[in-house]
Amino acid sequence: MLDRNATTATTVVPQAETSPTARRIAKTILNGFDAYFADFQNMTLGAKARFETADWLGVLEAHTDRLDLYKTKTQQVLKLVRGVTSKDTTDLELWREARTAFAQLVKSHINYEIAESFFNSIFGALFEHHHIHDRNMFVLPSRRLEEKPVPDYSIYITNAMTEGVEGLFGRILDDFAFSVPWENRQRDIDSLVRVFNEELMPVLGCPLQAVRIDVLESVFYRNKAGYIIGRAIGPGQTLPLLLPCKNNEQGGIYVDTLIWETSLASIVFGFTRAYFMVDTPIPSRFVRFINSFLPGKNIDEIYNALGFNKHGKTEFYRHMIAHLRNRDDQFVVAPGIKGMVMTVFTLPSYGVVFKVIKDRFDRPKTVTEAIVREKYKLVSRSDKAGRMADTQEYTNFIFYRDRFSDELMAELQEKAPSKIILRDRLLIIRHLYVERRMKPLNIFLTNASQEDIEVVMDDYGNAIRQLAAANIFPGDMLLKNFGVTRHQRVVFYDYDEICLLTECNFRKIPEPRNEMEEMADRPWYPVADNDIFPEEFRLFFTGNPAARKAFESLHSDLYDYRYWQRLQEDIRNGVIADTFPYRNSKRFER
């Protein structure tokens, strides 16, 4: 239950006596978590070899396998829990004791916070996400993250600037030498030194001797890159120091750029990318390290970026409880054109949107709720290529009813009555998705300057290209289905019509054979469900000639069916495209 007076920092773990049955349940769940965590780490450790051998298809496979691991392990543990006792495992009092016993067991566990989320998953699966209360599960953590005891274990290397900037980067490249040699070590060092001296040092604004460089010992792997992650610490400020490394697929590794800007580092760890593969024996320490140079990023997003998305859900819920306790604004219908499939609402003071599937879809939509859920699952398992918002799925999400505006309550009761439960002061939504809030592209364009129109329409075209290269076709490319982030990146967020690009049949519109066919108000030629006519993409700009002109000046080839057919051929031949969380202008010359 969402407690108005609860603290997100800690709850008191009662030292009450627990029954042998409760202790067996707690031990079974903890053993299951430790087994999950070990398998998670082993899957992750293979990332280095996949990067060095340019096994990009293996990267995609490992990503989906690791996502599936959590569900597999929780199902196994749930079966074991039912087998360790002959007592009724749906007895809530027994689970309250098990919660107490589990909190005692993980008191000295280095990853207790993720273990508690694993406990929550077992409880939620058993009770179908009912009885969500801190008495039964860990709605709140058992103690502050900073209080947990950890062994004397360092996750980063500290570098003083005694050998100068060139010596620093030479040492870093030597420390992180891959099994594959550097393509041109000195060239990369020279590029790193230039950016560090010309761009980063003026921002730090201090003598070189006052700067300290910390570099994480683990490389962060994702898609076709390995990131060396560090921070530059000067008097009163901490800046990112990220070195994306690429494999030239011809026997050499090179550094692609140096990212020191907080805004760009935030995108690297953002919500539109696949999760990193990184050896994290103690994830909380990595979270704190990253948070030190990205203090504005919520820790749930960082846990997500590290691949612990289930615990990220827990941290998001806790963060939202704390936010609601300190604000009095109400949830309202999200601005923009209302969708035909989803009811979307938001809290003005909080940067996410909540999406609820309607009971009945507006015409002409013909998809079913089951299909929509499958589409969202497809996104969660895909390479989002930096162009699709990560979405968290919740069951029986609890709100206080008085925090909902009258308009929003009326819309939920009209459009999705089967999804809501009203209990006294509470509103429970049976199923919803949570996404980062963005400004819909059509709204952004309404008051945009000509310069901004050109920037976002170029990025809109790039978004379509990069999604396609990742084997994703948006289906409905209306401007309202794309959002603009605070970094002016265009991101797709409406998934009810997406499909794999390789499932589409891209065609040219046949030439009419006579005047009757030319004047027909509907296609006179046969059209299958998977037929796509790129020439019709111009219709998405109806009513916005400035946007259409800007788009066509850079991306008119997207109207050509042959462009899409070539992409399909590449994908079928196993070609994995490069996607970068930074613009090409940031890349070093080679």
FENNOR-V432834 format. One record per residue. RES is the residue in three letters. SS is DSSP state (alpha for helix, beta for strand, coil for the rest). PHI is phi in radians with two decimals (999 if undefined). NEAR is the number of other ideal C-beta (glycine too) atoms within 8 Angstrom. Layout:
BEGIN
RES/SS/PHI/NEAR
RES/SS/PHI/NEAR
END
This chain:
BEGIN
MET/coil/999/8
LEU/coil/-1.39/11
ASP/coil/-1.59/8
ARG/coil/-1.06/6
ASN/coil/-1.76/4
ALA/coil/-1.28/12
THR/coil/-1.80/7
THR/coil/-1.47/9
ALA/coil/-1.46/6
THR/coil/-2.85/10
THR/coil/-2.22/9
VAL/coil/-1.38/4
VAL/coil/-1.54/10
PRO/coil/-1.17/5
GLN/coil/-1.66/4
ALA/coil/-1.32/6
GLU/coil/-1.17/3
THR/coil/-2.13/11
SER/coil/-1.33/8
PRO/alpha/-0.98/5
THR/alpha/-1.12/11
ALA/alpha/-1.09/14
ARG/alpha/-1.21/11
ARG/alpha/-1.12/10
ILE/alpha/-1.07/16
ALA/alpha/-1.09/15
LYS/alpha/-1.15/10
THR/alpha/-1.07/12
ILE/alpha/-1.18/15
LEU/alpha/-1.15/13
ASN/alpha/-1.05/8
GLY/alpha/-1.12/15
PHE/alpha/-1.11/13
ASP/alpha/-1.06/8
ALA/alpha/-1.16/9
TYR/alpha/-1.05/13
PHE/alpha/-1.11/10
ALA/alpha/-1.12/8
ASP/alpha/-1.14/10
PHE/alpha/-1.01/11
GLN/alpha/-1.15/11
ASN/alpha/-1.13/8
MET/alpha/-1.05/12
THR/alpha/-1.20/13
LEU/alpha/-1.11/8
GLY/coil/-1.30/10
ALA/alpha/-1.10/13
LYS/alpha/-1.07/12
ALA/alpha/-1.15/9
ARG/alpha/-1.12/13
PHE/alpha/-1.16/14
GLU/alpha/-1.20/11
THR/coil/-1.67/6
ALA/coil/0.96/8
ASP/coil/-1.53/8
TRP/alpha/-1.28/10
LEU/alpha/-1.16/8
GLY/alpha/-1.12/8
VAL/alpha/-1.08/16
LEU/alpha/-1.11/10
GLU/alpha/-1.13/8
ALA/alpha/-1.12/13
HIS/alpha/-1.07/13
THR/alpha/-1.25/9
ASP/alpha/-1.09/9
ARG/alpha/-1.23/13
LEU/alpha/-1.11/10
ASP/alpha/-1.23/8
LEU/alpha/-1.02/12
TYR/alpha/-1.07/10
LYS/alpha/-1.13/7
THR/alpha/-1.04/8
LYS/alpha/-1.19/12
THR/alpha/-1.14/14
GLN/alpha/-1.15/9
GLN/alpha/-1.12/9
VAL/alpha/-1.18/13
LEU/alpha/-1.05/11
LYS/alpha/-1.12/8
LEU/alpha/-1.15/10
VAL/alpha/-1.02/13
ARG/alpha/-1.17/8
GLY/alpha/-1.66/6
VAL/coil/-1.55/9
THR/coil/-2.63/9
SER/coil/-1.60/2
LYS/coil/-1.38/7
ASP/coil/-1.26/5
THR/coil/-1.38/10
THR/coil/-1.74/6
ASP/coil/-1.37/8
LEU/alpha/-1.10/8
GLU/alpha/-1.10/6
LEU/alpha/-1.08/14
TRP/alpha/-1.27/13
ARG/alpha/-1.13/10
GLU/alpha/-1.19/13
ALA/alpha/-1.11/14
ARG/alpha/-1.07/14
THR/alpha/-1.06/13
ALA/alpha/-1.11/14
PHE/alpha/-1.16/14
ALA/alpha/-1.06/12
GLN/alpha/-1.23/11
LEU/alpha/-1.14/10
VAL/coil/-1.65/12
LYS/coil/-0.98/9
SER/coil/-1.94/4
HIS/coil/-1.37/9
ILE/coil/-1.18/8
ASN/coil/-2.12/10
TYR/alpha/-1.05/11
GLU/alpha/-1.18/11
ILE/alpha/-1.30/12
ALA/alpha/-1.07/13
GLU/alpha/-1.15/15
SER/alpha/-1.16/13
PHE/alpha/-1.12/14
PHE/alpha/-1.00/14
ASN/alpha/-1.02/12
SER/alpha/-1.12/11
ILE/alpha/-1.15/14
PHE/alpha/-1.08/11
GLY/alpha/-1.09/12
ALA/alpha/-1.17/10
LEU/alpha/-1.20/10
PHE/coil/-1.77/9
GLU/coil/0.92/8
HIS/coil/1.12/7
HIS/coil/-1.73/6
HIS/coil/1.05/6
ILE/coil/-1.35/11
HIS/coil/-2.65/8
ASP/coil/-1.14/11
ARG/coil/-1.24/5
ASN/coil/-1.77/11
MET/coil/-2.64/12
PHE/coil/-1.68/13
VAL/coil/-1.06/13
LEU/coil/-1.98/12
PRO/coil/-1.22/13
SER/coil/-1.27/12
ARG/coil/-2.86/8
ARG/coil/-1.15/8
LEU/alpha/-1.04/8
GLU/alpha/-1.23/4
GLU/alpha/-1.49/6
LYS/coil/-1.26/11
PRO/coil/-1.30/3
VAL/coil/-2.33/7
PRO/coil/-1.22/4
ASP/coil/-1.29/3
TYR/coil/-2.41/8
SER/coil/-1.75/6
ILE/coil/-1.84/11
TYR/beta/-2.43/10
ILE/beta/-1.86/8
THR/beta/-1.71/7
ASN/beta/-2.12/11
ALA/beta/-1.47/5
MET/alpha/-1.60/12
THR/alpha/-1.23/5
GLU/alpha/-1.78/7
GLY/alpha/1.39/8
VAL/alpha/-1.21/10
GLU/alpha/-1.12/9
GLY/alpha/-1.12/9
LEU/alpha/-1.05/12
PHE/alpha/-1.25/13
GLY/alpha/-1.09/10
ARG/alpha/-1.18/10
ILE/alpha/-1.10/13
LEU/alpha/-1.13/13
ASP/alpha/-1.22/7
ASP/alpha/-1.09/8
PHE/coil/-1.88/9
ALA/coil/-1.04/7
PHE/coil/-1.55/11
SER/coil/-1.16/5
VAL/coil/-1.62/8
PRO/coil/-1.21/8
TRP/beta/-1.18/10
GLU/coil/-1.08/10
ASN/coil/-2.72/9
ARG/alpha/-1.02/8
GLN/alpha/-1.16/6
ARG/alpha/-1.03/9
ASP/alpha/-1.15/15
ILE/alpha/-1.08/12
ASP/alpha/-1.06/8
SER/alpha/-1.15/12
LEU/alpha/-1.12/12
VAL/alpha/-1.08/11
ARG/alpha/-1.06/8
VAL/alpha/-1.16/12
PHE/alpha/-1.06/13
ASN/alpha/-1.28/9
GLU/alpha/-1.48/7
GLU/alpha/-2.01/9
LEU/alpha/-1.35/13
MET/alpha/-1.06/10
PRO/alpha/-1.07/7
VAL/alpha/-1.28/8
LEU/alpha/-1.13/11
GLY/coil/1.09/5
CYS/coil/-2.59/7
PRO/coil/-1.10/5
LEU/alpha/-1.00/8
GLN/alpha/-1.17/5
ALA/alpha/-1.56/7
VAL/coil/-1.69/13
ARG/beta/-2.13/10
ILE/beta/-2.01/13
ASP/beta/-1.91/12
VAL/beta/-2.27/13
LEU/beta/-1.09/12
GLU/coil/-1.30/7
SER/coil/-1.69/9
VAL/coil/-1.47/11
PHE/beta/-1.69/12
TYR/beta/-1.84/14
ARG/beta/-2.82/10
ASN/coil/0.95/10
LYS/coil/-1.93/10
ALA/beta/-2.39/11
GLY/beta/-2.13/12
TYR/beta/-1.84/14
ILE/beta/-1.49/13
ILE/beta/-1.94/11
GLY/beta/-2.50/14
ARG/beta/-2.52/12
ALA/beta/-1.88/14
ILE/beta/-1.96/10
GLY/beta/-2.13/13
PRO/coil/-1.02/5
GLY/coil/1.46/3
GLN/beta/-2.69/7
THR/beta/-2.28/8
LEU/beta/-2.03/14
PRO/beta/-1.17/14
LEU/beta/-2.49/14
LEU/beta/-1.96/13
LEU/beta/-2.05/13
PRO/beta/-1.26/14
CYS/beta/-1.95/15
LYS/beta/-2.16/11
ASN/beta/-1.79/11
ASN/coil/-1.37/9
GLU/coil/1.10/4
GLN/coil/-2.27/4
GLY/coil/1.69/5
GLY/coil/-2.62/11
ILE/beta/-1.92/12
TYR/beta/-2.42/13
VAL/beta/-1.52/13
ASP/coil/-1.50/10
THR/coil/-2.97/11
LEU/coil/-2.16/12
ILE/beta/-1.83/14
TRP/coil/-2.15/14
GLU/coil/-1.35/7
THR/alpha/-1.05/10
SER/alpha/-1.12/7
LEU/alpha/-1.28/12
ALA/alpha/-1.11/14
SER/alpha/-1.09/12
ILE/alpha/-1.18/13
VAL/alpha/-0.99/13
PHE/coil/-1.73/11
GLY/coil/-1.48/11
PHE/coil/-1.63/9
THR/coil/-2.01/13
ARG/coil/-2.18/13
ALA/coil/-1.13/8
TYR/coil/-1.26/12
PHE/coil/-1.22/11
MET/beta/-1.81/15
VAL/coil/-2.60/13
ASP/coil/-1.23/7
THR/coil/-2.19/10
PRO/coil/-1.03/7
ILE/coil/-2.25/11
PRO/alpha/-0.96/11
SER/alpha/-1.04/10
ARG/alpha/-1.22/10
PHE/alpha/-1.16/15
VAL/alpha/-1.06/12
ARG/alpha/-1.16/8
PHE/alpha/-1.09/13
ILE/alpha/-1.12/13
ASN/alpha/-1.10/11
SER/alpha/-1.18/9
PHE/alpha/-1.86/11
LEU/coil/-2.25/13
PRO/coil/-1.14/6
GLY/coil/-1.49/5
LYS/coil/-1.62/11
ASN/coil/-1.11/8
ILE/alpha/-1.21/10
ASP/alpha/-1.10/12
GLU/alpha/-1.18/12
ILE/alpha/-1.27/15
TYR/alpha/-1.01/14
ASN/alpha/-1.02/13
ALA/alpha/-1.07/12
LEU/coil/-1.44/13
GLY/coil/1.73/12
PHE/coil/-1.70/10
ASN/alpha/-1.22/12
LYS/alpha/-1.19/10
HIS/alpha/-1.24/11
GLY/alpha/-1.03/13
LYS/alpha/-1.06/12
THR/alpha/-1.08/13
GLU/alpha/-1.15/12
PHE/alpha/-1.07/12
TYR/alpha/-1.05/10
ARG/alpha/-1.14/12
HIS/alpha/-1.11/12
MET/alpha/-1.18/9
ILE/alpha/-1.02/12
ALA/alpha/-1.09/10
HIS/alpha/-1.12/11
LEU/alpha/-1.09/11
ARG/alpha/-1.18/9
ASN/alpha/-1.83/5
ARG/coil/-2.28/9
ASP/coil/-2.17/2
ASP/coil/-1.30/6
GLN/coil/-1.85/8
PHE/beta/-1.19/11
VAL/beta/-2.37/11
VAL/beta/-1.08/11
ALA/coil/-1.14/9
PRO/coil/-1.17/5
GLY/coil/1.99/9
ILE/coil/-1.23/6
LYS/coil/-1.19/7
GLY/coil/-1.38/8
MET/coil/-1.53/8
VAL/coil/-1.96/11
MET/beta/-2.06/10
THR/beta/-1.68/13
VAL/beta/-2.09/13
PHE/beta/-2.37/14
THR/beta/-2.63/12
LEU/beta/-1.90/13
PRO/coil/-0.90/6
SER/coil/-1.53/6
TYR/coil/-2.30/9
GLY/coil/-1.50/4
VAL/beta/-2.34/10
VAL/beta/-2.13/11
PHE/beta/-1.97/13
LYS/beta/-2.09/12
VAL/beta/-2.06/15
ILE/beta/-1.24/11
LYS/coil/-1.21/12
ASP/coil/-1.22/7
ARG/coil/-2.30/5
PHE/coil/-1.57/9
ASP/coil/-1.23/7
ARG/coil/-1.15/5
PRO/coil/-1.69/3
LYS/coil/-1.06/9
THR/coil/-2.13/4
VAL/coil/-1.26/10
THR/coil/-1.87/5
GLU/alpha/-1.06/6
ALA/alpha/-1.06/6
ILE/alpha/-1.16/9
VAL/alpha/-1.05/13
ARG/alpha/-1.08/9
GLU/alpha/-1.13/8
LYS/alpha/-1.12/13
TYR/alpha/-1.17/12
LYS/alpha/-1.15/8
LEU/alpha/-1.01/11
VAL/alpha/-1.10/12
SER/alpha/-1.10/10
ARG/alpha/-1.73/8
SER/coil/-1.65/10
ASP/coil/-1.30/9
LYS/coil/-1.27/13
ALA/coil/0.98/13
GLY/coil/1.32/12
ARG/coil/-2.23/12
MET/beta/-2.27/14
ALA/coil/-1.27/13
ASP/coil/-1.16/12
THR/coil/-2.19/12
GLN/beta/-1.80/11
GLU/beta/-1.81/9
TYR/beta/-2.22/12
THR/beta/-2.07/9
ASN/beta/0.94/12
PHE/beta/-1.37/9
ILE/beta/-1.76/9
PHE/beta/-2.20/12
TYR/beta/-1.55/10
ARG/alpha/-1.08/10
ASP/alpha/-1.26/5
ARG/alpha/-1.55/9
PHE/beta/-1.81/13
SER/coil/-1.14/9
ASP/alpha/-1.06/6
GLU/alpha/-1.09/8
LEU/alpha/-1.17/13
MET/alpha/-1.05/11
ALA/alpha/-1.11/8
GLU/alpha/-1.18/11
LEU/alpha/-1.11/16
GLN/alpha/-1.23/8
GLU/alpha/-1.46/6
LYS/alpha/-1.65/11
ALA/coil/-2.48/11
PRO/alpha/-1.08/9
SER/alpha/-1.29/6
LYS/alpha/-1.62/12
ILE/beta/-2.10/12
ILE/beta/-2.23/9
LEU/beta/-1.83/7
ARG/beta/-2.38/6
ASP/coil/0.85/3
ARG/coil/-1.58/6
LEU/beta/-1.78/13
LEU/beta/-2.12/12
ILE/beta/-1.91/12
ILE/beta/-1.77/15
ARG/beta/-1.10/9
HIS/beta/-2.69/9
LEU/beta/-2.70/11
TYR/beta/-2.02/10
VAL/beta/-2.10/11
GLU/beta/-2.34/13
ARG/beta/-1.10/10
ARG/coil/-1.40/9
MET/coil/-2.31/10
LYS/beta/-1.45/7
PRO/beta/-0.94/14
LEU/alpha/-1.04/14
ASN/alpha/-1.12/12
ILE/alpha/-1.26/9
PHE/alpha/-0.98/11
LEU/alpha/-1.23/12
THR/alpha/-1.01/6
ASN/coil/-2.06/2
ALA/coil/-1.37/9
SER/coil/-1.26/5
GLN/alpha/-1.05/7
GLU/alpha/-1.10/6
ASP/alpha/-1.16/10
ILE/alpha/-1.04/13
GLU/alpha/-1.13/9
VAL/alpha/-1.15/9
VAL/alpha/-1.32/15
MET/alpha/-1.27/12
ASP/alpha/-1.11/12
ASP/alpha/-1.25/11
TYR/alpha/-1.05/13
GLY/alpha/-1.11/12
ASN/alpha/-1.12/9
ALA/alpha/-1.09/14
ILE/alpha/-1.09/12
ARG/alpha/-1.10/10
GLN/alpha/-1.25/13
LEU/alpha/-1.10/14
ALA/alpha/-1.11/12
ALA/alpha/-1.12/12
ALA/coil/-1.58/13
ASN/coil/1.19/9
ILE/beta/-2.13/13
PHE/beta/-1.92/12
PRO/coil/-1.11/12
GLY/coil/1.45/8
ASP/coil/-1.84/8
MET/coil/-1.71/9
LEU/coil/-1.00/7
LEU/alpha/-1.05/13
LYS/alpha/-1.19/10
ASN/alpha/-1.60/10
PHE/beta/-2.07/14
GLY/beta/-2.07/13
VAL/beta/-1.99/13
THR/coil/-1.41/10
ARG/coil/-1.17/3
HIS/coil/-1.65/7
GLN/coil/1.05/10
ARG/coil/-1.69/11
VAL/beta/-1.65/15
VAL/beta/-2.28/14
PHE/beta/-1.49/14
TYR/coil/-2.46/11
ASP/coil/-1.97/11
TYR/coil/-1.82/13
ASP/coil/-1.24/13
GLU/coil/-2.14/10
ILE/coil/-1.22/11
CYS/beta/-2.74/10
LEU/beta/-1.22/9
LEU/alpha/-1.03/13
THR/alpha/-1.24/8
GLU/alpha/-1.55/7
CYS/coil/-1.56/13
ASN/beta/-2.07/7
PHE/beta/-1.46/10
ARG/coil/-2.31/8
LYS/coil/-1.61/6
ILE/coil/-1.16/8
PRO/coil/-1.07/5
GLU/coil/-1.23/4
PRO/coil/-1.14/9
ARG/coil/-1.61/4
ASN/coil/-2.76/6
GLU/alpha/-1.14/6
MET/alpha/-1.09/7
GLU/alpha/-1.19/9
GLU/alpha/-1.13/7
MET/alpha/-1.64/6
ALA/coil/-1.12/9
ASP/coil/-1.54/3
ARG/coil/-2.56/4
PRO/coil/-0.98/5
TRP/coil/-1.63/7
TYR/coil/-1.93/6
PRO/coil/-1.18/3
VAL/coil/-2.30/5
ALA/coil/-1.50/6
ASP/coil/-1.06/3
ASN/coil/-1.73/8
ASP/beta/-1.31/9
ILE/beta/-2.21/11
PHE/coil/-2.00/10
PRO/alpha/-0.96/12
GLU/alpha/-1.02/9
GLU/alpha/-1.37/7
PHE/alpha/-1.07/9
ARG/alpha/-1.03/8
LEU/alpha/-1.15/6
PHE/alpha/-1.18/8
PHE/alpha/-1.80/11
THR/coil/-0.94/5
GLY/coil/1.55/3
ASN/coil/-2.39/10
PRO/alpha/-1.10/6
ALA/alpha/-1.15/9
ALA/alpha/-1.15/12
ARG/alpha/-1.13/10
LYS/alpha/-1.11/8
ALA/alpha/-1.12/12
PHE/alpha/-1.13/14
GLU/alpha/-1.23/8
SER/alpha/-1.20/6
LEU/alpha/-2.12/9
HIS/alpha/-2.32/10
SER/alpha/-1.14/9
ASP/alpha/-1.16/6
LEU/alpha/-1.24/11
TYR/alpha/-1.42/8
ASP/coil/-1.68/9
TYR/alpha/-1.06/12
ARG/alpha/-1.22/6
TYR/alpha/-1.03/10
TRP/alpha/-1.24/14
GLN/alpha/-1.16/9
ARG/alpha/-1.13/8
LEU/alpha/-1.08/11
GLN/alpha/-1.02/12
GLU/alpha/-1.13/8
ASP/alpha/-1.06/10
ILE/alpha/-1.11/12
ARG/alpha/-1.15/7
ASN/coil/-1.55/6
GLY/coil/1.46/6
VAL/coil/-1.32/6
ILE/coil/-1.90/9
ALA/coil/-1.35/8
ASP/coil/-1.39/5
THR/coil/-2.30/11
PHE/coil/-2.02/10
PRO/coil/-1.46/9
TYR/coil/-2.62/11
ARG/coil/-1.32/5
ASN/alpha/-1.00/5
SER/alpha/-1.13/4
LYS/alpha/-1.41/8
ARG/coil/-1.31/9
PHE/coil/-1.22/9
GLU/coil/-1.32/4
ARG/coil/-2.17/6
END
